[in-house]
Amino acid sequence: MTPLLTDLPAGHVFEPIRFSIDAAKSSAYRAATADGLSIYDEEGAVPPLAVAALALGALLERVGLPPGTLHASESLQAEAAVPVGATLECRARLTQRSQRAGWTVSVLDSEIVLDGRAAVKARATVLSPAS
Amino acid sequence: MNAPEVAPLSRTLTQEMLNAYAAASGDRNPIHIDEAFAKTTPMGGTIAHGMLVLSFIAQMMTAAFGPRWLASGSLDVRFRAPARPGDTVTARATPLEPREGRHRYAVECVSQAGEVLISGTAEVPQGAEA
């Protein structure tokens, strides 16, 4: 059974998730975001935000979000270009947990690693209705 | 050194975009794709994934800085208000003082009504233009 994010304690470390971004996945992301820039094909690279988004999607296969959960903020740092076809590993941790004005606040830090080095670092803050 | 101007970018959201984004990203929260469910929520209808709307800022920065953005760009934003199918979202960037060899911008996404949907900062290393 998939646990809810709000059931996990602060400091929880998720099992590393391996995922790949092939040309089809990259194209699907670019089409969905109406991103017609040619630079990705010229560089053979994936949009950094796609890397973070697909890592988040992979994480959501491991943990559920309570109904009404909102994405409050996002920080992202690209450390290296991610080539199309790359296999990545998402190392995620529930860094902070707090309660505020009827909301449970969860902060997720992720390092998305390519060939042993962080390619993208991301921090997502989500608000879930306090039960 | 002044940061170069960054051209704004506008996109009109559709439910089809939200559906496609859910499929592409794996974020299938029903608030984005299930119109019947979304009508029962305080939102009153589907809303766009925040990361979809944020992608317009990333596209704007990619168009301006190309490989530098792909390898070394950064974003730090708050999601201020939901965007809905039918909304036309404009991403724009205002130069700030550079810091530690990086161009800095105040970035935001606004709706056609002028509502700020996302606000924050974006940074990219200074290059030959600096």
Interface residues (C-beta under 8 A of the other chain):
Chain A: K25 A28 Y29 A31 A32 T33 A34 D35 L37 I39 Y40 E43 A45 P47 P48 L49 A50 A52 A53 L54 L56 G57 A58 L60 E61 L65 P67 G68 T69 L70 H71 A72 S73 E74 S75 L76 Q77 A78 E79 A80 A81 V82
Chain B: R11 M17 A20 Y21 A23 A24 S25 G26 D27 N29 I31 T41 P42 H49 G50 M51 L52 L54 S55 F56 A58 Q59 T62 A63 G66 P67 W69 L70 A71 S72 G73 S74 L75 D76 V77 R78 F79 G120
